[in-house]
Amino acid sequence: MAKKVPHLSSSRFKRALDAFQQQGGLLRTSEAMRVGVHPATLYALRDAGTIELVSRGLYRLGKNPPLSNPDLVLVARRIPQGVVCLLSALQYHEITTQIPHEVYVALPPGAWKPRLAHPPIRVFHFTGNALTEGIETHTLDGVAVRIYDPEKTLADCFKFRNQIGMDTVMEALKLYRERRRLKVDALMRYAALCRVARIMRPYLEATL
């Protein structure tokens, strides 16, 4: 049975719970403090079983159902400036059979990389339009998660083919061709943006 915390006023509880609701059931300690919720209130709610700690400095309402996309959601809440990329984006778009053991995240050079106990992350540094183009925002478990679209992801995979493996890139292109409407213009535009048009074109032509 959850422990009672009688020393806290109901207004402090309500303020904290309202903040959780406004953030889709997930709240960082820093966000709580910005709206006037003291960390001691979070600790008391945690001890009472009302909220649970899911990652360092990140809590969720205990009554909410399990997250359907926990890794992507937790990374999005801890690294809001990041963009899910490469293998993680391929997996989200269902154009790979690979199961990444890390969440692949694109960040600008010099960006702060937080320490996450879980899930493990792998950071890739993107610059300029290669960072900002092709981003889709998907709402997962009430949280906005930024993910590169399939065409941008494929171009990125060609760019980072040495890191993820050419077999993985070729499989992704094949599955993309089978499962999605082929957007040749978008693919070549992103290929040019990532400076892999010359490399990518022969493989793309072979799939047509």
trRosetta pair geometry for C-beta under 8 A, 3 or more apart (Angstrom, degrees):
i j d omega theta_ij theta_ji phi_ij phi_ji
2 48 4.9 53 173 173 110 64
2 49 3.6 -119 -109 40 107 126
2 50 7.0 87 -159 -46 150 67
3 47 5.9 -45 60 141 127 89
3 48 5.3 -112 70 -110 71 58
3 49 7.3 125 21 -6 67 98
4 48 6.8 53 -112 -123 19 111
5 8 5.0 21 125 12 109 114
5 44 4.4 107 -153 -176 163 111
5 45 7.7 -91 18 -69 154 41
5 47 6.8 103 -71 80 123 110
5 48 5.2 -87 -16 -62 112 124
7 44 7.9 -128 66 -122 94 144
8 12 5.3 -110 -176 73 97 128
8 13 6.0 103 129 -50 122 95
8 41 6.4 117 -135 -121 135 79
8 44 5.4 138 -41 128 144 164
9 12 5.0 97 63 3 82 100
9 13 7.4 -147 99 -1 47 86
10 13 5.5 -54 -152 39 41 114
10 14 6.1 41 151 -23 71 106
11 14 5.6 -52 -144 36 32 112
11 15 6.4 36 156 -23 64 103
12 15 5.8 -49 -147 32 31 112
12 16 6.6 28 154 -15 62 106
12 37 7.5 123 -169 -129 77 72
12 38 7.6 -27 -156 26 122 100
12 41 5.3 -137 160 -111 111 131
13 16 5.9 -64 -155 38 30 108
13 17 6.1 21 156 -13 69 111
13 41 7.2 -165 -85 -163 47 110
13 45 7.1 140 -129 -84 83 108
14 17 5.8 -58 -141 42 31 106
14 18 6.0 35 158 -22 66 107
15 18 5.9 -54 -147 35 26 112
15 19 6.6 29 152 -21 60 105
15 35 7.1 -176 171 130 100 103
15 36 6.3 -65 170 92 144 104
15 37 5.8 -176 118 -82 105 91
15 41 7.9 -18 74 170 102 166
16 19 5.7 -55 -154 32 32 113
16 20 6.7 33 149 -19 64 102
16 27 8.0 173 -171 88 76 169
16 32 6.6 20 -129 -144 85 114
16 37 4.6 110 -94 -131 82 133
16 41 5.1 -163 -61 138 142 127
16 42 6.7 -176 -145 -77 136 65
16 45 6.2 -149 123 -42 150 150
17 20 5.5 -48 -151 32 38 114
17 21 6.5 40 151 -20 66 102
17 45 8.0 175 -66 -124 83 144
17 50 7.6 -72 -88 164 106 131
17 61 7.7 74 -139 -104 80 114
18 21 5.7 -53 -150 35 34 112
18 22 6.4 33 153 -18 66 107
19 22 5.8 -56 -148 37 32 111
19 23 6.5 11 158 -2 65 112
19 27 5.7 73 125 -116 101 145
19 31 7.1 157 175 130 120 98
19 32 5.9 114 124 -114 157 69
19 35 5.1 165 -102 73 126 150
19 37 5.8 -98 8 -26 157 142
20 23 6.1 -74 -149 48 29 97
20 25 5.7 31 167 -130 94 32
20 26 7.4 119 -150 16 77 10
20 27 5.0 -87 -98 -25 68 128
20 51 7.1 -143 -95 -98 149 122
20 59 7.7 -69 -105 104 113 101
20 60 7.7 121 -152 -151 114 39
20 61 5.3 115 160 -57 141 103
21 25 7.1 28 -102 -69 37 57
23 26 5.6 -105 128 72 105 59
23 27 5.0 118 63 -83 149 76
23 31 6.5 82 -83 139 154 154
24 141 6.8 105 162 127 124 69
24 142 2.9 165 -147 129 113 114
24 143 5.1 -169 88 -64 159 67
25 60 5.4 38 143 -158 88 87
25 61 4.5 -85 -151 18 90 109
25 64 4.6 67 -160 -66 150 157
25 141 7.7 -87 56 159 123 94
25 142 6.1 87 17 67 100 150
26 54 7.5 -57 -127 36 102 141
26 58 6.5 0 -173 -176 99 99
26 59 7.2 163 -152 87 53 44
26 60 4.9 -24 -97 -96 70 89
26 73 7.1 175 -43 160 161 110
26 77 5.3 -82 134 -104 138 156
26 142 7.7 159 7 88 99 109
26 143 6.2 1 33 -77 137 125
27 31 5.5 -132 -163 80 77 122
27 32 5.5 79 156 -60 121 97
27 42 7.9 -142 100 -112 119 121
27 51 7.9 -51 44 -142 110 145
27 58 7.5 163 84 -152 34 57
27 59 5.5 -21 64 64 83 91
27 60 7.6 151 17 -89 68 40
28 31 4.5 93 58 5 84 103
28 32 7.0 -148 94 -7 44 85
28 57 5.5 26 -157 142 85 94
28 58 5.3 -31 -98 -97 71 71
28 59 7.8 154 -98 19 22 72
28 77 6.6 172 -50 162 105 101
28 78 7.5 136 -92 -97 126 58
29 32 5.6 -54 -150 34 34 114
29 33 6.4 32 154 -19 66 105
29 39 5.8 24 -154 -104 113 98
29 42 6.4 -110 -110 19 83 171
29 57 4.6 -89 10 -154 111 83
29 58 7.8 -96 -14 -65 76 35
29 59 7.6 87 -60 -7 71 105
30 33 5.8 -54 -149 35 32 111
30 34 6.6 37 152 -24 63 103
30 57 7.1 26 -12 178 87 125
31 34 5.7 -51 -152 29 34 114
31 35 7.0 11 157 -1 64 104
32 35 6.4 -73 -156 45 31 94
32 37 3.8 -74 179 75 92 120
32 38 8.0 -72 136 38 109 9
32 39 7.3 117 93 -83 130 54
32 41 7.7 -159 171 73 131 111
32 42 5.9 57 144 -59 175 125
33 36 7.7 69 -170 -59 32 10
33 37 6.5 -93 -73 66 32 66
33 38 7.3 57 -108 -111 75 32
33 39 7.0 -7 -72 -46 104 81
37 41 5.3 -108 -173 67 84 138
37 42 6.7 85 144 -47 114 93
38 41 5.0 105 63 -5 76 100
38 42 7.7 -143 102 0 48 83
39 42 5.4 -52 -155 35 45 113
39 43 6.3 45 149 -21 73 102
40 43 5.5 -50 -147 35 36 113
40 44 6.4 38 153 -21 66 104
41 44 5.7 -54 -149 35 31 111
41 45 6.4 30 153 -16 65 106
42 45 5.7 -57 -148 39 32 110
42 46 6.2 35 152 -22 65 106
42 51 6.8 -61 -157 68 73 148
42 59 6.0 -166 -161 -18 114 159
43 46 5.5 -53 -148 36 32 114
43 47 6.3 30 154 -18 65 106
44 47 5.7 -53 -146 37 31 109
44 48 6.3 26 154 -15 64 109
45 48 5.7 -58 -145 41 31 109
45 50 4.3 -76 -168 65 85 118
45 51 4.6 41 128 15 112 108
45 59 7.8 82 93 173 119 154
46 49 7.8 48 176 -64 30 21
46 50 7.5 -82 -66 53 22 74
46 51 5.4 -55 -81 78 63 88
46 52 6.7 110 -134 -108 82 29
46 53 6.1 28 -132 -36 134 92
46 59 6.7 -105 -79 -124 105 130
49 52 7.7 8 -151 -69 49 87
49 62 5.7 -86 164 53 64 179
50 61 7.3 -48 158 -144 69 68
50 62 5.8 -173 164 19 19 119
50 63 7.8 -24 -156 -20 56 97
51 59 4.6 35 161 171 127 122
51 60 6.5 163 -158 82 84 28
51 61 5.8 -57 -106 -105 76 36
51 62 5.7 -151 -107 -27 17 89
52 59 6.6 156 77 -154 32 77
52 60 6.0 -23 59 61 82 78
52 62 5.0 103 -23 -89 99 88
53 58 7.3 104 -158 77 62 53
53 59 5.7 -46 -96 -99 51 77
54 58 5.5 -62 65 106 89 99
54 59 6.8 136 9 -126 86 24
54 60 5.2 32 -21 1 132 111
54 70 7.8 -135 -173 -159 129 108
54 74 6.4 -134 130 -105 117 118
55 58 4.3 14 61 46 91 121
55 74 5.3 116 -26 -162 145 122
55 78 6.3 -69 111 -64 148 134
55 116 6.0 -20 -163 -148 127 89
55 117 6.3 -179 -145 45 73 91
55 118 6.2 -135 -104 67 95 73
56 115 7.0 6 43 96 155 85
56 116 6.9 -156 26 -125 106 46
56 117 5.8 116 -29 -5 103 105
57 78 7.9 110 77 -115 105 96
58 74 6.7 128 110 -144 161 86
58 77 5.9 106 -133 115 135 129
58 78 6.3 -74 -53 -72 142 95
60 64 6.2 -86 160 45 106 133
60 67 7.7 -88 -131 -50 170 112
61 64 4.6 93 80 -18 99 107
66 70 7.5 -48 172 -62 85 117
67 70 4.0 116 85 -83 126 75
67 73 5.3 -124 -163 38 139 151
67 74 7.9 121 100 -39 174 89
67 141 4.8 -6 -139 -99 84 163
68 140 6.9 -129 72 -172 97 91
68 141 5.8 178 30 -64 84 102
69 72 4.6 -27 153 45 113 112
69 73 5.4 123 94 -27 83 98
69 140 4.4 -43 49 178 137 136
69 141 6.2 -151 43 -13 84 112
69 145 7.4 -68 110 -30 140 164
70 73 5.8 -65 -141 41 26 110
70 74 6.0 22 166 -18 67 110
70 119 7.6 124 116 -39 89 117
70 141 8.0 49 -82 -18 47 162
71 74 6.1 -58 -145 37 25 106
71 75 6.4 20 159 -14 62 110
71 103 5.2 -179 159 -66 109 120
71 119 4.2 14 -132 -15 97 156
72 75 5.9 -59 -147 40 30 109
72 76 6.2 31 156 -22 65 109
72 84 6.1 -2 -134 -85 103 147
72 88 7.1 150 -90 178 98 120
72 92 7.0 83 -85 -87 153 124
72 103 6.6 163 -88 -129 54 129
72 140 5.9 25 97 74 120 163
72 145 5.2 39 153 -144 108 152
72 147 7.7 -7 -154 -73 131 117
73 76 5.8 -56 -148 35 29 112
73 77 6.4 22 157 -14 64 108
73 140 5.4 -131 -75 104 95 110
73 141 5.0 -16 -96 51 148 129
73 143 4.8 109 -143 50 91 146
73 145 6.6 -81 -92 -70 50 124
74 77 5.9 -58 -148 38 31 107
74 78 6.1 15 159 -7 67 113
74 116 7.4 118 138 -151 114 135
74 118 7.4 1 124 114 164 71
74 119 6.3 127 72 3 130 89
75 78 6.0 -65 -139 47 29 101
75 79 5.6 -27 178 34 71 108
75 82 6.7 -75 158 80 100 141
75 84 7.2 104 96 -82 137 95
75 103 4.8 -132 -56 118 156 161
75 105 6.2 -149 179 -76 132 130
75 116 7.4 -32 -99 -80 72 168
75 119 6.7 -51 -52 50 103 104
75 121 6.2 129 -118 -93 120 122
75 145 8.0 66 76 -134 90 105
76 79 7.1 -71 -116 63 17 69
76 80 6.6 53 175 -103 58 55
76 82 7.5 -132 -107 68 47 98
76 84 7.8 -39 -71 -41 94 108
76 140 7.6 132 9 51 153 113
76 143 5.5 134 91 144 133 120
76 144 6.8 -166 172 92 136 51
76 145 4.2 -98 -75 -107 150 76
76 146 6.9 145 -123 16 104 71
77 80 7.1 6 -144 -67 20 86
77 143 6.1 -63 -60 -147 98 142
78 114 5.4 -130 163 73 107 152
78 116 5.9 99 124 -87 168 116
79 82 3.8 23 132 -1 116 127
79 105 6.0 28 104 -164 155 155
79 107 7.4 -77 -176 -83 126 118
79 113 7.9 -2 -106 -137 127 52
79 114 6.1 -149 -73 21 90 115
79 121 7.5 95 -13 -123 151 167
81 107 6.8 70 108 -129 99 87
81 108 7.7 -57 148 9 123 98
81 111 6.5 -150 99 -148 133 137
82 105 4.1 -11 -174 -172 134 117
82 106 6.5 142 -164 65 72 49
82 107 5.4 -40 -106 -75 84 89
82 111 7.9 151 -78 133 79 153
82 123 7.9 -95 -122 -119 124 90
82 146 7.1 167 100 65 51 115
83 105 6.9 133 62 -160 38 64
83 106 4.4 -23 62 56 96 106
83 107 7.9 173 21 -67 74 45
83 126 7.7 -37 49 32 123 143
83 131 7.3 154 15 -170 137 68
83 135 5.6 -94 -125 -112 132 109
83 146 4.7 -74 -114 120 72 110
83 147 6.8 148 -174 -105 76 20
83 148 6.0 76 154 -44 119 84
84 88 4.9 -106 -170 111 98 121
84 89 5.2 144 127 -71 88 82
84 92 6.6 65 128 -15 142 147
84 103 6.8 -67 -121 -177 93 98
84 104 6.8 85 -164 79 60 71
84 105 6.4 -41 -98 -102 43 64
84 106 7.8 -21 61 12 4 86
84 145 6.5 19 -12 166 130 102
84 146 6.6 161 10 94 80 56
84 147 4.2 -23 62 -107 113 78
84 148 7.0 -138 87 9 63 73
85 88 6.6 54 60 53 32 99
85 89 5.2 -20 -145 -17 21 127
85 104 5.1 -99 74 125 71 103
85 105 6.6 109 19 -139 94 15
85 106 4.2 74 -25 -31 144 105
85 124 6.2 -97 81 49 141 128
85 126 7.6 164 -83 -36 163 134
85 147 7.9 178 -67 -151 42 57
85 148 5.3 51 -109 2 73 127
85 153 6.7 -180 -156 -117 60 83
85 156 5.8 -96 -172 145 109 164
86 89 6.1 100 39 25 23 102
86 90 6.9 -36 152 -9 37 103
86 104 4.3 -86 61 143 107 158
86 106 8.0 133 -10 -54 94 95
86 124 6.6 95 -19 -5 135 152
86 153 6.8 177 -82 -156 21 87
86 156 5.8 -111 -75 122 72 120
86 157 6.1 131 -132 -86 70 75
86 160 6.1 -42 -105 67 128 143
86 163 8.0 -38 -145 94 152 118
86 164 6.0 -165 -172 -67 118 146
87 90 5.4 -52 -145 36 33 115
87 91 6.3 35 156 -20 66 103
87 96 6.7 -112 -148 94 69 173
87 98 5.7 -76 -149 103 111 132
87 100 4.1 124 121 -67 127 128
87 104 5.2 117 45 -14 82 141
87 164 6.0 -179 -53 -133 102 127
87 168 7.2 -35 -97 176 98 144
88 91 5.7 -51 -149 35 31 112
88 92 6.5 33 151 -20 63 104
88 100 5.5 -79 -70 47 69 153
88 102 7.9 -85 -57 105 114 59
88 103 5.2 59 -95 -152 151 59
88 104 4.2 -169 2 36 107 87
88 105 7.6 5 35 -56 152 56
88 147 7.9 -124 118 -128 94 102
89 92 5.6 -50 -146 35 35 112
89 93 6.2 20 158 -5 67 109
89 104 7.2 -82 -5 77 82 115
89 147 5.4 152 -117 -170 92 94
89 148 5.0 -11 -128 55 159 90
89 150 7.8 178 151 -98 103 44
89 153 4.2 -151 113 -111 131 133
89 156 7.8 58 50 59 145 140
90 93 6.1 -68 -146 48 27 100
90 95 5.3 -98 -158 74 78 83
90 96 3.9 53 141 -15 120 128
90 98 7.0 38 97 52 131 109
90 153 5.9 173 -64 157 68 135
90 157 7.1 63 -61 -73 125 137
90 168 7.8 133 75 169 176 102
90 172 5.2 -71 -132 -116 129 126
91 94 7.4 28 -178 -77 33 38
91 96 5.7 -61 -73 60 58 114
91 98 6.9 -97 -72 83 99 77
91 99 7.0 88 -111 -118 134 45
91 100 6.2 -117 -26 9 141 102
92 138 7.7 176 177 32 135 161
92 147 5.6 -80 85 -152 162 153
93 147 7.9 170 -46 149 94 131
93 149 7.9 92 -88 -173 139 42
93 150 4.7 151 -165 -87 159 96
93 153 6.7 -177 10 36 146 159
93 180 7.9 -12 170 -57 111 143
94 175 7.6 -132 132 156 62 129
94 179 6.7 -118 108 149 101 162
95 150 6.3 90 -4 -139 149 113
95 153 7.9 133 60 96 130 134
95 154 8.0 -47 115 -73 149 100
95 172 5.0 72 132 -153 100 74
95 175 4.3 162 -154 100 68 115
95 176 4.7 35 -145 -67 142 74
95 179 6.4 -154 -94 52 85 132
95 180 7.2 -38 -80 -10 126 124
96 168 6.7 19 -135 -164 120 89
96 171 6.3 85 -127 109 67 112
96 172 5.2 -16 -76 -89 90 90
96 175 6.7 -163 -63 40 33 154
97 171 6.7 -80 18 163 95 143
97 175 7.9 169 -30 -64 81 149
98 168 5.8 11 -39 -129 146 113
98 171 7.8 124 -24 83 99 142
100 103 7.2 117 113 -90 128 29
100 104 6.3 -81 -162 -22 164 101
101 120 6.9 10 135 61 77 126
102 119 7.2 154 -143 144 45 101
102 120 4.6 -70 -113 106 86 97
102 121 5.8 119 -178 -138 98 15
102 122 4.2 79 121 -18 144 102
103 119 5.4 93 -15 94 111 125
103 120 7.3 162 15 91 74 49
103 121 4.9 -35 65 -110 89 76
103 122 7.2 176 78 23 39 71
104 121 7.7 149 -90 -164 17 69
104 122 5.3 -26 -104 69 64 101
104 124 6.6 16 -174 -5 93 114
105 121 5.4 -8 6 -169 123 118
105 122 7.1 152 22 74 74 47
105 123 5.5 -32 74 -106 93 63
105 124 7.2 170 84 25 41 74
106 123 7.8 119 -113 -160 18 62
106 124 5.3 -36 -102 75 66 93
106 125 7.5 118 -157 -123 66 13
106 126 4.5 9 -168 -1 116 125
106 131 6.2 -178 149 -131 121 76
106 148 7.4 60 4 -39 141 121
106 156 7.8 -83 -74 -139 134 148
107 111 4.0 -123 167 57 117 144
107 113 7.1 -166 31 -83 170 85
107 123 5.4 -24 19 -157 119 110
107 124 7.5 141 25 72 69 43
107 125 6.1 -43 77 -105 73 61
107 126 7.3 137 61 27 22 80
108 111 5.0 108 61 -42 72 114
108 125 6.8 38 175 -154 20 82
108 126 6.9 -63 -92 73 48 65
108 127 6.7 85 -140 -104 76 56
108 131 5.7 29 -82 -128 80 164
109 125 4.7 64 -81 -170 67 133
109 127 6.2 2 -12 -82 108 101
111 125 7.8 171 20 -116 102 90
113 121 7.7 -163 -164 89 103 129
113 123 5.6 -82 -110 -45 128 157
116 119 6.6 1 131 58 133 37
116 120 7.2 175 88 -104 106 27
116 121 6.0 74 38 -8 133 111
124 160 6.6 -40 -134 -92 147 153
124 163 7.9 153 -101 91 120 168
126 130 4.8 -139 -170 115 101 95
126 131 3.8 150 110 -84 108 79
126 156 7.9 -43 -94 -121 127 117
127 130 6.0 37 63 52 52 111
127 131 5.9 -19 -138 -25 2 115
128 131 6.3 130 62 16 29 96
128 132 7.4 -88 145 13 35 102
129 132 5.8 -71 -133 52 40 94
129 133 4.8 29 175 -21 82 118
129 193 5.6 -103 110 -154 115 116
130 133 6.9 -34 -103 34 18 103
130 156 7.9 127 -172 -96 97 91
130 193 5.8 162 -85 148 73 98
130 194 5.7 106 -121 -95 114 69
132 135 6.8 -64 -172 -11 41 122
133 152 6.5 -177 115 -113 83 133
133 190 7.1 -172 117 -110 124 86
133 193 6.1 -79 59 -168 153 164
134 148 4.9 30 122 -152 110 86
134 149 5.0 -120 -171 28 85 95
134 151 6.9 -133 -131 79 123 84
134 152 2.8 96 176 -59 161 154
134 153 7.7 -170 153 -31 136 59
134 190 6.1 51 -66 -106 141 125
135 146 5.3 -11 -167 -168 114 104
135 147 7.4 131 -154 68 63 27
135 148 6.2 -53 -97 -95 51 54
135 149 7.6 -160 -106 -20 4 83
135 152 7.9 -54 -53 62 40 168
136 146 7.4 154 79 -153 40 53
136 147 5.5 -30 66 71 90 79
136 148 7.2 87 16 -168 84 11
136 149 5.0 97 -25 -72 116 83
137 144 5.2 -8 -173 -166 111 100
137 145 7.1 146 -157 70 58 38
137 146 5.6 -28 -99 -95 73 66
137 147 7.8 141 -102 22 25 72
138 144 7.6 142 73 -153 33 50
138 145 5.2 -30 68 65 84 93
138 147 5.8 -6 9 19 116 121
139 142 6.6 3 180 -121 100 16
139 143 6.9 150 -154 68 60 30
139 144 5.9 -31 -96 -91 69 56
139 145 7.4 148 -106 15 18 81
140 143 5.8 -34 71 62 71 85
140 145 4.9 0 18 0 116 132
148 152 4.3 -118 -178 95 109 118
148 153 4.7 144 102 -65 114 80
148 156 6.5 52 114 -8 170 144
149 152 5.1 84 55 16 76 104
149 153 6.8 -140 94 -11 34 94
149 186 7.9 -57 104 167 132 139
150 153 5.5 -60 -147 36 29 115
150 154 6.5 30 158 -22 66 103
150 176 6.0 151 171 -126 124 114
150 180 6.1 156 103 -44 171 179
151 154 5.9 -50 -151 30 31 110
151 155 6.8 29 152 -14 62 104
151 183 5.5 -65 -75 75 139 119
151 186 4.2 13 161 124 171 113
151 187 4.9 -117 -151 -78 103 62
151 190 5.5 151 136 5 91 145
152 155 5.8 -56 -152 38 35 111
152 156 6.3 37 150 -20 67 106
152 186 8.0 -69 -46 163 67 102
152 190 4.8 -153 -105 -129 57 147
153 156 5.5 -54 -148 37 32 113
153 157 6.3 37 152 -25 65 104
153 172 7.7 -116 123 175 105 141
154 157 5.5 -50 -149 31 33 114
154 158 6.8 34 153 -17 63 99
154 169 7.7 106 -155 -156 69 81
154 172 6.2 -176 -109 126 85 118
154 173 6.2 99 -145 -88 123 77
154 176 6.2 -13 -76 -47 136 165
154 187 6.4 -25 80 -130 132 98
154 190 7.5 99 68 92 81 138
154 200 7.9 105 137 -143 97 132
155 158 5.9 -52 -155 33 35 110
155 159 6.6 35 147 -19 65 105
155 187 6.7 169 -58 -159 100 58
155 190 3.7 -153 -12 126 158 106
155 191 4.8 -140 -121 -76 109 53
155 193 6.9 54 148 60 154 95
155 194 4.5 155 154 12 106 141
155 196 6.2 159 -164 54 76 120
155 200 6.8 -29 -118 -82 69 163
156 159 5.4 -55 -151 36 36 114
156 160 6.2 1 160 10 71 108
156 190 7.9 -57 -31 164 70 120
156 194 6.2 -153 -84 -106 46 151
157 160 6.3 -68 -136 56 28 86
157 161 6.5 68 152 -80 62 70
157 164 6.1 -73 -146 63 82 146
157 168 7.2 -127 -163 113 123 96
157 169 4.7 162 143 -112 113 91
157 172 5.9 0 110 60 177 155
158 161 5.5 -5 -153 -47 34 113
158 169 6.0 109 -81 -153 57 139
158 191 6.9 7 59 -122 149 91
158 194 7.0 118 73 107 98 139
158 196 4.3 149 115 148 119 154
158 199 5.9 157 175 102 119 117
158 200 4.8 -19 -127 -81 171 105
158 203 7.9 -175 -104 45 124 145
159 194 4.4 -103 -59 172 131 123
159 195 7.2 81 -110 61 108 76
159 196 5.1 -128 -74 -38 71 137
160 163 4.6 -39 174 38 94 117
160 164 5.7 65 116 -3 97 105
161 164 6.5 -74 -134 53 29 85
161 165 7.2 -75 -176 93 62 11
161 166 5.2 40 -178 -84 113 72
161 169 5.2 -25 -117 -36 97 151
164 168 5.0 -97 144 73 96 143
164 169 6.8 111 92 -51 110 87
165 168 4.4 85 78 4 98 106
165 169 7.1 -168 100 -8 53 84
166 169 5.3 -51 -148 36 43 115
166 170 6.2 41 155 -19 72 104
167 170 5.9 -56 -147 38 30 108
167 171 6.4 31 155 -18 64 106
168 171 5.8 -54 -147 36 30 111
168 172 6.4 32 154 -21 64 107
169 172 5.8 -57 -152 35 30 111
169 173 6.5 28 153 -18 65 105
170 173 5.7 -52 -147 35 33 111
170 174 6.4 35 153 -19 65 106
170 203 7.1 -118 -108 -153 81 129
171 174 5.7 -57 -150 37 32 113
171 175 6.2 25 156 -13 68 108
172 175 6.0 -57 -143 41 29 106
172 176 6.1 36 155 -24 64 107
173 176 5.6 -51 -145 34 29 115
173 177 6.5 31 155 -20 62 105
173 203 6.2 -25 -179 148 175 116
173 204 7.3 -120 -155 -91 130 62
173 207 6.2 -133 151 -58 107 152
174 177 5.8 -57 -153 34 29 111
174 178 6.5 20 153 -13 64 110
174 207 7.0 -153 -98 -116 54 122
175 178 5.6 -58 -145 41 35 109
175 179 5.6 1 168 4 72 119
176 179 6.6 -74 -130 49 20 89
176 180 5.4 -40 -166 38 63 117
176 182 7.7 97 135 -102 92 71
177 180 7.6 -46 -79 52 9 76
177 182 6.2 21 -124 -83 67 110
177 207 4.8 -132 -82 175 153 128
182 187 7.9 -35 -174 -17 75 136
182 207 8.0 177 -115 117 136 115
182 208 7.7 137 171 -103 165 80
183 186 4.0 8 132 29 119 118
183 187 6.1 142 94 -23 72 88
184 187 5.6 -58 -147 37 31 113
184 188 6.2 21 161 -12 68 108
184 204 7.1 122 -132 168 87 129
184 208 7.8 29 -90 -89 129 123
185 188 6.2 -62 -147 41 27 102
185 189 6.1 29 155 -22 64 109
186 189 5.6 -53 -143 35 31 113
186 190 6.3 24 160 -12 65 106
187 190 6.2 -62 -151 41 26 103
187 191 6.1 29 151 -24 64 109
187 200 7.4 -154 159 148 99 136
187 204 6.2 149 130 -120 142 143
188 191 5.2 -48 -141 35 36 118
188 192 6.4 39 157 -20 65 99
188 197 6.2 59 -158 -128 75 103
188 200 7.7 -179 -107 97 59 123
188 201 7.3 50 -113 -93 101 87
188 204 7.5 -159 -70 87 86 173
189 192 6.0 -53 -154 34 29 109
189 193 6.5 31 147 -20 62 107
190 193 5.2 -51 -146 36 38 117
190 194 6.1 23 158 -7 70 108
191 194 6.1 -63 -144 48 28 99
191 196 5.2 -97 -159 79 78 78
191 197 4.2 113 126 -88 107 63
191 200 4.4 -121 -130 50 134 148
191 201 7.3 139 141 -53 161 72
191 204 8.0 -88 -55 -30 155 145
192 195 7.3 29 -175 -80 33 36
192 197 4.6 24 -78 -53 64 130
196 199 4.7 -57 -170 50 80 113
196 200 5.0 76 127 -26 94 109
197 200 6.0 -62 -132 44 25 104
197 201 5.9 38 168 -40 64 105
198 201 6.4 -39 -139 13 21 115
199 202 7.8 -70 179 27 29 97
199 203 7.8 7 145 1 62 115
200 203 5.9 -73 -162 45 45 108
200 204 5.8 40 150 -23 81 113
201 204 5.7 -62 -144 39 30 110
201 205 6.1 29 161 -20 68 107
202 205 5.8 -53 -143 36 31 110
202 206 6.4 34 156 -24 63 106
203 206 5.7 -53 -151 31 31 114
203 207 7.0 26 152 -18 61 105
204 207 6.0 -61 -158 32 35 108
204 208 7.1 41 148 -32 65 101
205 208 5.8 -48 -155 16 39 116
